[in-house]
Amino acid sequence: MVQKIKEVPYGVSDFQTMVEQNIYYVDKTMYIPELEKQARYLIFIRPRRFGKSIFLGMLHAYYDCRTKHKFQQWFGDLWIGKHPTPLQGRYQVMHLDFSQVGGNIDNLEEKFNFYMGVQLDGFVRDYAEFYSDELRRKVNATQDAGGKLALIQSEAKVKEYPLYLIIDEYDNFTNTVLNEQGEKVYWAMTHAEGFYRDIFKKFKGSFERIFITGVSPVTLDDVTSGFNIGWHISTKPEFNQMLGFSTEDVCSFFNYYKSTGEIRQDCDVDAVVKEMKPWYDNYCFSKNALETQSKVFNCDMVIYYLRNYMSRGEAPEEMIDPNTKTDYNKMKRLLQLDKMDGDRKGVIRTVAETGELVASLYETFPAHKITDPEYFPSLLFYYGMLTVKGILGSQLILGIPNNNVRKQYYGFLLDEYQDVRHINTSNLVTMFTYMAFYGKWREALEYMADAYGKVSSIRDGIEAERNLQGFFMAYLSLNPYYYTAPELELNHGYCDFFLLPDLTHYPTKHSYIIELKLIPKRDKGEDEKHYEARIEKQWQDAKTQIYRYAETPRVEALRQGTQLHKIVMQFDGWKLKRMDEV
C-alpha cells in the first residue's frame, strides 16, 4: 500500500487533527520526560507563532485518561511512543485557551466567567463516567466559575482523581486590557480581589500539575505576587529547542517533501536552509545553550516558505508572511502601551541602529515595570524581538535575531518619522527600482536627504550621527531589492550601510556601500580656512574608509557580480552639503 503524503501543517494547531488526518508533525515528544522532572506547576514563555498551541495539544492527548487507548495510534511513530512515562494517560485534563476571551473588553469579568463556565460544564460532561449526575447538575446550575471549579475540585479530591491544567495564551486578553484600558483597569483584574487573580488562587490548589504558556511573564507575576522562579522554565537550556524548529528539524522537514516529490528533486536543501537562516533563524532563549545547541527557527515562517517553495519551486517573493502583520500591530500597541516614552524609544533606536544591547534579563516583573527601561529589554526578549547573542560578565548581549525582526524595528523607526512628516514612500520605492536596475542612485539618496531635513523633530541633537543613520536605515528598509546591512564589519572597520543585492528574488545589477558623515561643529574662535580644511579632511578620510571597505574579499563575495557603487554623503546639521560616488 502506497503511503499517503503528509499534508503541510500550515494553520493547523490541533494535535489530534494532525495525527489523525496525516499532517506532518515535527516530533517534540522527547521533552515530556524532562518536563516531568521539573516542578509540578510550570510556566513556559515563547513569542507568537512558535508552536505553543500544538505542543499543548500534544500534552493534552498524552496525559488524558479518556484517550489512553489511542496512545499507540497517536504516538506510536513518535519518540514517546517507544519511551512512555508512567504518567501517560493518568489525568483528567482541563485545557483552557484565554485567547477565546476577547472581542469588546467591556464587561470583561462577565465574559471571562461565561468562558470559564462553558469550559467547566464541558469538563464534567467530557468526564461524565467519573462524576455523578448530581454533581454535574450542581456544576451546571452554579453561575460563578469559581464555584463550579470548587465543586469539581472537591469531588476530585474525595475520589482521588488527578487533575492536569493546561492554559494557552494565559496573558492574551490581559495584555489587551493593559494596552487599551490602561494600568488602572488591568490592576483591578490582577490584584487584591480581582477576578483574574482570584481564579489563579483556585487553580493553584486544585490541580496536581499545571502547564501555562504565554508571550510574557508579566501577568503571571501580578496574579501570583511573584511567580516561583522554580516554575519558570523558559530560559532553561534543556527546553531551548522545545518550541520552534531546530536546524535538524528544518532539514528533515524539507527532505521529506523532496523524497515524496512534492518539491523538485534538484532542490539543494542545505542551500534552502542557508537562505532561510538570516530571515527566520538565530533564536536562542538560554545563555547556557549558546555554545551547545543550534539556534531555533520560527516554525510558522519555515512552513510559510515551504508552501511557497512547493507551489513556485523557489523562495517566496516576500520572505515575511503577510499574515504576521497583525502580530506586528499587536506588538506595536503592547510596546507603546499608551505612548512610547523617550527612554523606551531610546532602547528601540539603539537596537535598530546597532543590532544589540547589553542588559540584564529579568525572568519575572510586574506590569508597572514594563515601561521602565531597565525591564524593557526583557520584554523585547520574551516577545522574540531580542535573543541571546552572548554573555558579558553578569549580563547578556541581547541582539536582533534575524531580518524578519529587524524589519519590525525599522518599521518602528519609520512609523515615528512618518508620524512627524509623511513622506511618499511609493515614489521612493520607484527610485529604489531605478537604483537597483540602472545604477541611478542620486535621485533616491537626494530624496531621502531632503526628507531628513524636513523632519523637524529630529533637529534636537542633530549632531548625533546615530540620528542620521537611524533615519536612513528606516527608509532604506523599504528597498525590496537589497538586504540592508548597517554597521557591517569590513576590513577592521564598520561601513554605515552595505546594500546587499537580493538576487534570489530580483536580477539587480548594482550594489552600494554608503558612508554618512556629519560635519563637526565649528570650534569657538576657529577661522574659516581651518574649519573648511577639517571638513575636507573628513571627506578624504571617508573616501579612504570606503575604498578600504570595498577591497575586502567579503564584499567581493557579497556583491555577487553586481556593479559596486561607493557613495559618500556629508551633512551639515540636517542639510546635505556634499554627495558623490568615489
N, C-alpha and C positions, 0 to 999 in steps of 0.2 A: 504493500500500500504506500502510495506516494504521500509524504507528509506535507500538509498544507503550510504554505509560507506564512510566517507570523506577521501580523499587522503592525505597522509603526505606531507607537503609543503616544500620538500627538493628541493632547486634550483629554486624555483618559487618566483619572485619578483614583479609580476604584480597583483594588487588588483582585477581588473576586471576579470582576468583569475581565480583567487582563488574563487570568489563568484559565477561565472557562471559555473565553472567546478567542483564544490563540493570539494574544497580543504580546509582543516582545517585552520581556521584563528583565531589567538589569538586577541580578541577584544581590540583595543586601541582607539576606537572612543569616549570614555568618556573624552578624553583630548581636544576635539575640542572646547567646550565652554571655557575652561581655556585658550586656545591659543588665542581665540578671545578677551579676556580681556587684553592681552598684547599689546605692541606697534605694529604698523602695519607692520614694517619691522623686521623680526626675523631671527636670526642665531642659529642653534642648532647643536652642535658638538658631535659626538659619534664615537667610534672605528669601524673598519670594522666588518662586519658580526653581526651587532646588529639590522638589520631590517629597516634601513633607507629608502631604496627604496620602500618597500611595504607600509610603512607609508605614504610616499609622494604620492604614487599611490592612497591610500585611500583618502587623502586630495583632490587630483585632482578629483576623482569621486564624492566626496561630494559637492564640490563647483561649478562644471562645469554646466553651464546653458543648455548645449546641452543634458545632461543626467539627467536632473531634474526629468523627468518622470520615471526614473528607480530607484528612491530613495527607494521605498518600496521593490523592487526586490533585490537590493544590500544591503540595510541597515536595512531592516525590522526586522531581527533577532538579530541585534546588539544593543548596548546600545543607540547609537544616533538615532536609528530608533524610539525609544519611547520618545526621548528628542531632537528633531531637533531644530536648532537655526534659527533665521530669515535670516541668510546669506546663508543658504543651497540653492544650485542651482542658485546663484546670478551672478557668474563671468564667463567671458571668461578666460580660464586658459592656460597660456603658460608654458609648462613643459620642462625644459632643463636638459640634463644629460651630464656633461662635461667629464665624463669618456669616452665618444664616441670620444673626440678629442684626439687622441693618435697615436700609431704607431711611425714611424720615426718622430722625432720632428723637422727635418729640414723644413723650410718654414711653421713654426707653425702658423704665422699670417694668411697665406692663408688658411690653414686647418681649423682654427677657424672660419674665415669669411665664408668659404664654409658650415661648420656645421650650423652656425647661419642662413645662407641664406636658407638652406633647411628647418630648423625649422620654420622660419618666413613665408616662402612661404606656408608651410603646415598649419600654423596658420590661415592665411586668407582663405585658402581652406576649412579648417575644420569649420570655422565660416562664410562661404560664404553667409548665409542668412542675415548677419549683414553688409557685406561690398559689395560695388558696383563692377560691373565687371571692371570698370575703375580703381578703387583703387587697385584691385587685379592685374591688368595688370601692373600698376605702380610699385607695390611691386615686382612682378616677374621680371620686367625689370631693377630694381635697383641692381647694383652689390655689393654695400657696405652694410654690415649687419647693421651698424649704420643708414644708410639712410633708409633701409627697416623698421627698428624699429621706426624711426621718422615719417614715413608715417602712420604706424599703430597707433602710439600714438596720432598723430594729429587728425585722423579720430575718434578714440575712445573718445577723449576729446570733440570734437564738438557734437557727438551724445550721450555723457554721458554713454559710455559703461564702466562698472567697470572691470578692468583687475587684474588678480591674477598671479604672477610669482612664479614658483617653480623651484629651482635649486638643482639638486642632484649632489653630488661629485664636488662641485664648485672648489675644490683645487686639483683635481686629476692630471691633466696634468701640472699644475704649480709646484706641488711637484716633478714631474718627471724632469721638466726643472731645478729646483733648484738643484736636485741631479746630473743630468747628464751633464748639461751645466754650472752650477755654478751660483753664485750670480749676476754676471755681466749681463748675458742674462736674468735671472729672473727679475732683476731690470729694464731692458729696457721694459719688458712687463707690469710691475705693477706700474711704477712710471711715473711722467711727462706726456708725451703724449703717453705712451704705450697703445697698442690696448686693452689689458685686462682691464686696468684702465679706458679707455675711455668708454667701453661698460657698466661698472658698473655705471659710471656717468649718462648714459642714462637710465639705469634701475631705478635708484632712483627717477627720475622724471616722469616715465611712468606708474607706477603701483600703484593701491590702496593698495594692500597687497603684501608682498614678504616673502617667506619662503625658507631659504637656509640651506643646510646641507653639511658637510664635515667631515674630520678627524682631522683638526686643525684650529685654528683661524688665522694662520699666514698670509695667502694670503689676507684674507679679511681686516686685519689690514693694509696691504700695499696698496691695491687698493682703500681704502676709507680714507686713512690718519688717521686711528684710528676709528674703528667702534664704534658707540654709544653704550655704555655699556648697556643701557636700552634695546637694541635689543638682547643682548646675554643672552639666557635663559638656557644655557647648565648646569649651576650649581644651578639653582633654584630648591628647594625641590619638588615643585608641579609637576615637569617634570622628576624627578629622575628615575621613572619606565616607562616613556613613550615609550622607546625602550628597547629591551631585554625582558626577561621573569621574572616576579616575581615568588617567590616560589609557590604562589597560582596558577599562570598561568601553571607552570610545572605540578603540581598535577592534575589540571583539564585536561590537555593535555594527560597525561598517563592514567588517569581514564576513559577518553572517549574511548581510544583504548582497554582498558581492558573490558569495558562494551560491546563493539562490538565484542569481541572475537578475536581481532587482536593480542593481546598479552595474554599470558597464564593466566588463572584465579587465579592461586596461586601466582601471582606476588604481592609482597608487595610494593606498590607504595611509601610509606613513606621510605622504605629501599632503593629503587632505587634512590629517590631524595637525600637521605643522601649520597649515593655513588657518585652521580654526583657533589654534592656541592664542595668538595675540588678541582675539576677539572674545573668547568665551572661557578661557582657562585662567590659571595662576591664582586661584583662591587657596589660601592656607589659613585655617582657623585656630591653629595651635602653634605656639613658638617651638614646642618640643617635636613637632612634625616637620619642621623646616628642612632638616638635613636627611630625614629618614623616609619620607614619603613623596610621591609625585603630587603635583598640585591638582586641584579639583576644578572640573569644568561645570559651568551652569548647564544642567541636563536639558532644560527646555530649549535652550539655544542650539544645542547639538542636534536635538530632534528636528527643530526647525530647519537647520542646514541639511540634514539627511533627506527630509521630504522634498526640498528644492533640488537636491542633487539627483534624487530618483526620477523626478519629473523632467529636469532640464539637462542632466548629465554634466552639470557644472555647479559652481557655487552660486548662491542666491545673489541677485542684483543688489539687494540691501542686506548687509551682513547682520543687521539688527532686526529682529522680528517686530514688525509694526504693531503687533498685539501688545507689546510691552510698553507702549506709550502711556497706557493707563497706569502702569506701575510707576513710570516717571512722574506723572502728575500727582499720584498719591504720595510719592517720596517728597516731591517738592513741597506739598502742603504740610507734610509732617515736619520736615526740616525747618520750614519757616515758622510753623505754629501761627502766631498772629502776624508777626513781622520779623524778618531777619535782622537782628541787630548787628552792629559793627564788628563785634568780636567773632560771631559765627560767620559773617561774611569773610572775615579775615582768614578763618580756617579753610573755608571753601576756596578762597582765592589762592592761598598758599598751596593747597593740594593741587588745584588746577594748573598752577604755574610751575611747580617743582615736581609734582608727581608723588610726593610723600611728605610725611612729617614725623617727628619723634614725639611720642606721647605714652602715658600710662594707660593700660587697658583695665577698665572697671567692669567686673562681671555683673554687678547689680548697682542700680541707682534709681532713686525715685523720680517722678515726673518733673518736680520743680527744679531738678538739677540739669535737665537736658538742654536748657538754654545757657548753662554755664560752659564757657569754652574749655574748661578742664575736662568735662564729661562729654562734650560734643563729639570728639573723635571716636569715643567708644560707641556712640550711637551710630555714626557713619560705618563703623566696623560691622555692627550687627545687621545693618541694612545692606551689607555687601558693597558699600561704596569705598571701603578701605579693606585691605587684607594685610596679614603679617608678612613683611618683606625681610625683616632682620631683627637682631637684638642689639641694643646699645646700653650697656650697663644694666640698670634695673628697669629700663623702659624698652618699648618696642619701636621699630621703624615700621610704620603703617603706610602703605602705598596704594596707588590705583592698581587694581588687579589686571585690567585689560582695556582694549579700545572701546568696548561696549560701555563700560562705566566711565571711561574718560570722556566720551561723547556727552554723558549726562552732566559732568562737571562743566564742560564747555557750554552746555545748554543753560546752566545756572548763570554763568557769566553773561551769556548772550541775552538772556531774559532781563538781566539787570541793566545792561546797556540799552536794550530796545525800549524798556520802560521809560528811560530818561529821554531818549530821542529815537524815534522809529527810523530805521534805515531800510530801503527797499532791497531786501536780500535776494529777490528774484533776479534783479538786474546784476547783482554781484555774482550770482552763480553763473549767469551768462558770460560775464567777464572771465570767470574761472575756466569756462569751457574754451574760450579763445587762448587763455593762458596755457592750458594743458595740451591742446592740439596744434596751435600755431606759434607758440612762444611769445604771444603778445601779453606781456606781464604788466606793462606800465599802467595801463588804464585801471586794472583791478587794484593795484597797490596804491595808486593815487586816490582812487575812490575810497579806500579804507583809511588812508591818511587824512583825507578831508573829513570823513565821518568822525574820526578820532578827535579832530579839532572842534567839532560841533557838539560833542558830548560834554557839556559844560560842567557836569557834576564831577568829572574826574580831574578837573583842573586843580583841585586842592591836592597838594602833594604830588603834583605832576612830575616833579623831578625824579620821583621814584621810578626807575626803569621798569620795575615789575608791572606798574600800571599800564605802560605801553605794551609790554609783552602780553599781558592778560587780555587787552583789547584785541590785539592781532590774533591771538590764539583763539578767542571766542569766534571771530568771524572767519578765520581760516578753516575752522572745524566744519563750516558749511560747504567746503570744497569737496565734491564727491569723488574727485579723481586722484586724490592723494591721501596717504596716511600722514598726518601732520605730527612730526616728532619734535617736540620742544626740548631744548637743552640736551640734545643728543651728544654724547661724548665722542669726540673725533680728534685724534692726534693730540691727546693730553689737554684738550680744551673742550668747551661746550658751545656749539653753534646755537643761535637763538631759535631758528626754525630750519628743518630739513623736510621738504615736501617730497615724500617717497611715492613714486608712481604706483598706482593700484592696477597693474597690468592684467591681473586676473579678471577684472571687470571691464576695463577700458583700454584700448590700444593708444595710450597717450604717447607723445613724442618728446616731452620736455619735463625736466625736474629742476628743483630750485633749492639753493641754500640762501636764506635771508638773514642778514645781520642787522639788528637795530641798535642805533646809538643815540644817546641823549646828550646834547651839548651841555657841558658843565656850566654852572653859574660863573659869571664874571667875578673874579676876586675884587674886593674893595681896593681901590687905588690902582688897579691893573690897567695899563694903557691898551689902546685898541689893537695895536700891532702885535703885542704879546698874546692877547686874547685870541686874535684870529689865527696866530701860529699854533696855539693849543688846539683850536678847532680843526685845523688842517692835520695836525699830528694825530688827532683822534680818528680822522678819516683814513689816513695812511695806515694806522695801526689796525683798523677794521679790515682794510684790504689785505694786509699781511695775514691776519687771522683767517679770513675766508679762503685765501689761497692755500693755507696750511690744511684747513679742513678738507678742501677739495682733493688734495693729494693723497688723502687717506685711502688705503686699499678697500676699507669698508664702504666708503662712498661709491667707489667704482662698482662694487657688487650690488649695492642698494639701488643705484640709479638704473640698473638693468638695461644698459644700452641707450637710454634716452639722452638727449642733449641737456647738459647741466648748465644752469644759469646761476651766476653768483651775484647777488643783489645786496648792496649796502644802502641803508636808509638812515639818514641823520636828521634828528628832530631838535628844534629849538623850542623848548617848552612843549606846547601842544601843536606846533606848526612844523610841517615838513620843510626842512631847509635844503636838503640835497638828496638825490636818489640816482644811482647809476648801476649799470651792470659793469662789473670789474673783471 
